[in-house]
Amino acid sequence: MEIYIGLDIGGTKVMAAAANKKGEILERIHLQTPTALQEGLDLLKDAVLQLAKERRVLAIGAAIGGPLDWEQGIVSPLHQPEWRGIPLKEIMETEFGCPFYVDVDTNIAALGEYKFGGERPERLLYMTVSTGVGGGLLMDGKIYRGMQGGHPEVGHQAIHFHCSFPERVHCDCGAPDCLEALISGTGIRRVYGKPAEQLNSEEWREVGVNLGLGIRNIACFYTPDVVVLGGGVAVGGGAKLIETAEETMRSRLNIVPAPRVRLSNLGYDTALQGTIAVAMDGL
């Protein structure tokens, strides 16, 4: 049997899956991401072997945090300090003898939503609100890339934020007023002193307003048809978070059309489904 394998490599966990030629997931595993580089690479190789068994692997797709060089497959994820300048594509293709594709997790998630999420708009922007915040923009199903192949970082836009503890707002990138510092899981812990699932209704409203301000900027810059939200914080916040964000966005848009804002149809599997999509179709 011939299969595709997908690897969703997060800062704290790795989700991996094997899929058939139709993209249907046959088997999946969930592992903790080691801090040490070599342990992490060994874990990825073991995951592929565990899923492959005696089956032929046609290609492997992978999602990881940016920044990275998607053409050369060299990764340096911000939230994994030991992973700097790692030629992951070369390592994995040498090990397994099949094509290996890797891109920023939000680009991969956007592809997953487009291929498997049941909707294919001309302009789709996927935004993850999780440990960090990022986005991937698709134009007619193709990843939008900036100058020199750069990945637009929607989580590192500055907003005129609303926050009860402004002195606690600090982004890991070093800038003082990034959206990520206010609505990501990391930012929420820093600002409110607790995980997102413990926020009260007023704290969730602050997160929703700040998210809406960020989406407002995105709508002005990219004019997408739909903004799809995924990631643990977005899924955990649910309908109330989305409603607050969309209300805030619409109240501040006067010139450009307001996109629809919704949760991912794939839930927590958006990036994992995206890794299967990119294994099937390449980059």
N, C-alpha and C positions, 0 to 999 in steps of 0.2 A: 504494500500500500504506500502511496505517496502522500506526504503531508506538508503543511506549512507550520512554522513555529513563530510565536510572537513573544517578546520579552518587554514588559513594562517595568522599567528600572527606576524605582523611586528612591528618595533619600532615606526612607525607613523600611520600605518593603519592595519585594520583587514579585510581580504576578507574571506567570508564564502559561502559555496554552499551546496545544496542538490542534490544528484544524484540517478538515478535508479540503478537496479542491473547490467546493462550493463556499468555503469560508465558514462552515459550521464547526463550532468548537467541539472537539471530541473529548478533551481531557485538559485539566488545568491544575496548577500548583501555586501555592502562596508561601513565600519565604521572607525572612527578615534580611534586610540589606546590611552586610557587615561594614564596619567603618574602614577597615584595612583594604587597600586596593587589591592585593593578590587574593585575599579571601573572597572578595567580591567577584573577581574574574573567574575564580574556581567555581563559585556558586553558579554563575551563568552557564558555564560549560556543563556542570553537573545537571542543571535544569534541562538543558537541551538533550543530553543523553537520556535522562529519565523519561522525557516525553517521546523521544524518537523510538526507543526500544529497537525493534528490528525493521522499522519503517524507513523509507527513503525521505530525507528532508529536502524539499525542492528549494526552499529559501527561508531565511529568517528575517523578521522585521523587529525593530527595537525602538522604544521610546525612552528618552532620558532628559533630564533637565539641561537647559542651556547654560552657557554658550557652547556651540560646537561647529565644526566644519562638516556639513552633511555630505558633501561630495567625497571628501577623503575619509569620512567616518572617524574623525578625531574628536573626542569628547572632553569637556572640562566642566561638569555640572557644578553650579554655584553652591548647592547645598551638600556636596560630597567633596570636602576639601582635599582628600588624597587623590582624587581623580582629576588630574591636570594634564592635558595634552596626551591623552591615552588613545592610541590608534586602534580603537575597538573593532572597526571593520576589518582591518588587516589581521588582527588576532583571531577573530571568529571565522573568517573565511579560510585562514590557514588551518585552523582546527577542524573545520567541518566540511570544507570543500564545496560549499554552495554559496550563492549570493547572500550577502548580509547588508541590510539597509537600516540606517539609524537616522533619526531626526529629533528635533526638540519635541518633547512630549505633547505640547499643545498643538503643534502641526499634525502630529500623528493622531491625536484625539479628533481633530477636525475631520481628517480623512475617514476615521472610523464612523463618526456621526453621519457623514455624507454617504458612505457606502452601505452602512447597515442600519442607520437610524430612521429610515422610512421617509425622508424628505431631502430633496436635492435642489435647493434654491440656487440662483445664479451667484449670489454673494452670501456666504455663510461665515460668520466669525464665531469660533469656539473660544470660550474663556473658562479657564480652570481657576477655581478658588479653593485652594487646598493648603498644603504646607507653605507654598508660595502662590503667586498669581501670574498667569501668563495667558497668551492668546495665540490662535492660529487662524489666519484668514484664507479662505478658499474663493477663487474666482473661477466659475464654471468647473468646479471640481479639482482645480489645480492650486497648489500652495503658492500664495503670494510671497515673494522674497524681495528684500530690500537691496540696497547698494552692496555689491560684493557678496551677494547671497545672504546678507544679514537678516536676522529674525527680529521683527518689530516686538518690542517689549512693552506690552500694554500695562503690565503691572508696575512699571517704573515711570509712569506718567505722574506729574504733580497735579494735585487737586486742592481746591479751597475747602479743606475737610471740616467735618463736624465731629468733635471728639471731647469727651468729658475729661480726658487726661492728656492734653496736647504735649506735655513735657515728656511723655513716655513714647512718643511716636519716633521711631528710628528704623530705617531700612538697612538690611545687610549689605546693600550695594554702596552705602555711605551717603546717599542723598537724604535730605531732611524731611521730605513730604511726599513720598511715593505712595500710590494706592496700595501696593502690597503691604506696606507697614501698618495699614489700618484694617484690612479685611482678610488677610491670609491667616491660616492657623497660627503661624509663628507670630504674626503681628498682634493677633487677638490675645495670645498669652502674654505678650509683653505689655500691651496697653491695659488689659482688664485683669490680668493676674490669674487667669483661669482658662481652661479650654473652651472652644466654641460651644460645645454641648451644654455648658453650665451658664451661658449668658442669659440674663433676664430679658424681658420684652423690650425695655428701653434700650439696652445695649445692642440687641439685635436690630433695633430700628436705626441706631447710629451706623452699624455695619451696612445696613440696606441703603441708607442715604448715601454713604460714601461710595458704595458699589454703583449706585445710580449716577453719581457724578462722573465716575470713570466711564460708564457706558455712554453717557452723554457726549463725552469727548470722543469716544470711539465712533459714535454715530456721525459726528461732525467731520472726522478725518476720513472714514472709510465708507460711509453710507451703506452698511450691509442691509440685506433683506431681513435677516434674523440673527440675533445674538443668542447662542446656545451656552448655557452655564453648566459646568460639571465640577467635580472635585468634592471632597468630603465636607467642606464648609458650606458650599452651595447646596448640596443634597441635604445636609443636616438642617440648614436654615429653611429649606422647603418653600412652600407657596408664599408665606408671609414675607420672607426675604425678597423673593422675586417681585412680589406686588409693590413693596416699598421701593425697590430699585427702579422698576419700570415707571412708577408714579413720579419719582424724582427726576428721572431722565426726561420724561414727556413734559414736565413742568418747565424745563429749561431748554427745550428745543423750539426755536421759532422759525428757522430757515430751512433746515434739511428735514427730510421725512424721518419719522421715528421708526426704528426697526421693531419687530416683534422680539420679545425676550421670553425665553422659556428654559426649563431644565432639559438636560440631555435625555433623549429617549432610551439611552443605553445605561443610565445610572452610573455605577462605579466601574463599569466595564468599557467605557468609551475609549480610553487609551489602549486597553488590551485588544479591543476589536480593531482599533486603528493599526496596531502592529501586524495583525493578520492581513488587513487590507494592503499594507505596504509590502508585506512579504509576497502577496499575490500580484500586485500591480507595479511594484518598484517605486522609485522616486523620480 
